[in-house]
Amino acid sequence: MSVFVVDASVVIKWFIPEVDSAAARRLLDQDHTYFAPDLLFAEMANITWKKVRAGHLSPTQGERLMSDFETIAVETVSCRALARDAHSLALTTGRSAYDALYLALAVRLDTQMITADERLVNAVGAIPALSAHIASLQHLP
């Protein structure tokens, strides 16, 4: 069994059809354990709110989606436990502390963070000491 960190750009695709949703759902068919900072739930709430405001989901669908998120098989780690490392990584990568929380967890677990954010993949992938800790959803086998 492999361990991976997944960010909100991947998890939302488990629930809502988007570009690369099929690739994201294939992850669920494999024997992996998934982790994320507990920030994941705030990000999922924000994504859902944006989709309701844009008319892509009804308020009822948004509420149902929020209930579904509560049951996902992702182990969470407190942002408090990752904040110091995330701050340092944000300075190193030039990416937000929010993105760096996921990366900090991947480094701590000595695994990869899977994301659909290609700009993040490119920024982190350009840093040799960190490149092994990030993977693009679009380029997974």
Residue, then its C-alpha position, 0 to 999 in steps of 0.5 A: m500500500s502506498v501513501f500519498v498526500v492529495d490536495a483539494s484540486v484532486v479531491i474535488k474531482w472525486f465528486i464533481p466531473e471536471v477535466d481529469s476527473a477520471a484520472a483522479r477517480r482512478l486513484l480511488d481504485q488503487d490500494h493507497t492511503y491518502f493524507a491531507p492537512d485539515l485545511l482540505f475541508a476549508e478548501m472544499a467548502n470554498i470550492t463548493w461555495k464558488k460552484v454554487r455562486a456560479g450556478h454550477l451547483s444548486p444550494t441543495q447539491g452544495e449541501r449534499l456535497m459538503s455532507d459527502f466530503e465528511t466521509i472521504a477516506v483521507e486522513t488529516v493532519s493539523c495545520r498547526a503541526l505543519a505551519r512552521d514547515a509550510h512557512s519555510l516551504a512557501l518562502t522557498t517555492g514562492r507558492s502560497a502557505y496553503d499550497a505549502l501545507y500539503l507539500a510540508l505534509a508530503v515531505r514529512l511523510d516522505t511521499q508525494m503530493i498529488t495535485a492537478d495544479e500544474r503551476l505548483v508542480n512546475a514551481v516545486g519540480a524546479i527545486p531539486a530538493l523538493s521535486a521528488h515530493i510532488a506529482s501531477l495528476q495529469h501525468l500519473p501512470 
